[in-house]
Amino acid sequence: MPKTPLQTPLPQLYDEDFVRWVEATVACLKRRDTEHLDWNGLIEEIEDLGKSAKRELESRLSVLLVHLLKRCHVDLPDDYRGWQLTILEQRNALKRLLKQSPSLKGYFEAVLEEIYQDALAEAIAAYPTSTFPTAYPFSPDLQTLLTDDPWS
């Protein structure tokens, strides 16, 4: 298949119209046209894919921990069901994410304490009269965190 020059260079498209850049990049890749690829943009986007998965893990873990803290340490029985549903939702999403990217399990271990401190600050801000543990109180084992209900 002959290579066809692009009307707008890919690095310029990257800044002007991201969707067109993606379409043109895919077309180049399908043609095996390495001459016209925007290597810097392509590298940046591939790096961002990994960062995006890490951000999703951090976000979902934070929401999970905040709701676990509320469920275990805030005495508002009328709110338990909503918190438990959010816990279930975040656990399911984390399970799917970790199934797609098992290497994130190591990242989980690396960020758990930092994410817990953020979740703790959020729980304290929401319920300043409740008492929350300053040290991480849940299982550090990922599988246990994603399955066990510590309030049972």
C-alpha positions in Angstrom: 0.0 0.0 0.0 1.6 3.3 -1.0 2.3 6.0 1.6 0.3 9.2 1.2 1.5 12.5 2.6 -0.8 14.1 5.1 -2.3 17.5 4.4 -1.6 18.6 7.9 1.4 17.3 9.8 0.4 15.0 12.7 2.2 17.1 15.3 0.2 20.1 14.2 -3.0 18.1 14.2 -2.3 17.0 17.7 -2.6 20.6 18.9 -5.4 21.7 16.6 -7.8 18.7 16.4 -7.2 15.8 18.6 -9.9 13.5 17.1 -8.4 14.1 13.6 -5.0 13.4 15.0 -6.2 10.0 16.4 -7.9 9.1 13.1 -4.8 10.1 11.1 -2.5 8.2 13.5 -4.6 5.1 13.3 -4.5 5.3 9.5 -0.7 5.6 9.5 -0.4 2.7 11.9 -2.7 0.5 9.7 -0.6 1.4 6.7 2.6 0.8 8.6 3.5 4.3 7.7 6.1 5.2 10.3 7.5 8.1 8.4 4.5 10.3 9.1 3.7 9.3 12.6 3.8 11.9 15.4 6.1 9.8 17.6 6.1 12.3 20.5 2.3 12.6 20.6 1.9 8.9 20.3 4.3 8.2 23.1 2.5 10.8 25.3 -0.9 9.3 24.7 0.3 5.8 25.4 1.9 7.0 28.7 -1.4 8.7 29.5 -3.3 5.5 29.1 -1.4 3.9 32.0 -1.7 7.1 34.1 -5.5 7.1 33.5 -5.8 3.6 34.8 -3.8 4.6 37.9 -6.0 7.6 38.4 -9.1 5.5 38.2 -7.8 3.0 40.7 -6.9 5.9 43.1 -10.4 7.5 42.6 -12.3 4.3 43.2 -10.2 3.3 46.1 -10.7 6.7 47.7 -14.5 6.5 47.3 -14.4 2.9 48.7 -12.4 3.9 51.7 -14.5 7.0 52.5 -17.7 4.9 52.4 -16.1 2.1 54.5 -15.1 4.6 57.1 -18.6 6.1 57.1 -20.3 2.7 57.3 -18.0 1.6 60.1 -17.7 4.7 62.2 -20.7 7.0 61.6 -23.8 6.1 63.6 -26.5 6.9 61.0 -28.4 3.7 60.3 -30.7 5.4 57.8 -27.6 6.0 55.6 -26.1 2.5 55.8 -27.9 1.2 52.7 -26.6 4.0 50.5 -23.1 3.7 51.8 -23.2 -0.1 51.3 -24.4 0.3 47.7 -21.6 2.7 47.0 -19.1 0.3 48.5 -20.5 -2.5 46.3 -20.3 -0.3 43.2 -16.7 0.7 43.8 -15.6 -2.8 44.7 -17.2 -4.1 41.4 -15.5 -1.4 39.4 -12.1 -2.1 41.1 -12.5 -5.8 40.4 -13.1 -5.1 36.7 -10.2 -2.6 36.5 -7.8 -5.1 38.2 -9.0 -7.9 35.9 -8.1 -5.7 32.9 -4.8 -4.6 34.4 -3.5 -7.0 37.0 -0.3 -5.1 37.3 -2.3 -2.4 39.1 -2.3 -4.6 42.2 1.3 -3.5 42.9 0.2 0.1 42.5 -2.6 -0.4 45.0 -0.1 -1.5 47.6 2.1 1.6 46.8 -0.7 4.1 47.2 -3.0 2.6 49.8 -1.7 4.6 52.8 -1.7 7.9 50.9 -5.2 7.2 49.6 -6.4 6.3 53.1 -5.1 9.6 54.5 -7.0 11.5 51.8 -10.2 9.4 52.5 -9.8 10.0 56.2 -9.6 13.7 55.7 -12.7 13.6 53.6 -14.6 11.5 56.2 -13.6 13.9 59.0 -14.6 16.9 57.0 -18.0 15.4 56.3 -18.6 14.1 59.9 -16.4 16.1 62.2 -18.2 14.8 65.4 -17.4 11.2 64.5 -14.2 9.4 65.5 -12.2 7.8 62.8 -9.0 5.7 63.1 -5.9 7.6 62.1 -4.1 4.4 61.1 -5.5 2.3 58.2 -8.0 0.0 59.9 -9.0 -2.4 57.1 -7.3 -5.4 55.6 -4.2 -4.5 53.5 -5.0 -7.6 51.4 -6.7 -6.4 48.3 -8.9 -9.4 47.8 -10.2 -9.1 51.4 -10.8 -5.4 51.0 -12.8 -6.1 47.9 -15.0 -8.8 49.5 -15.3 -8.6 53.3 -17.7 -6.3 55.1 -15.8 -5.1 58.2 -19.0 -3.9 59.9 -20.5 -7.4 60.0 
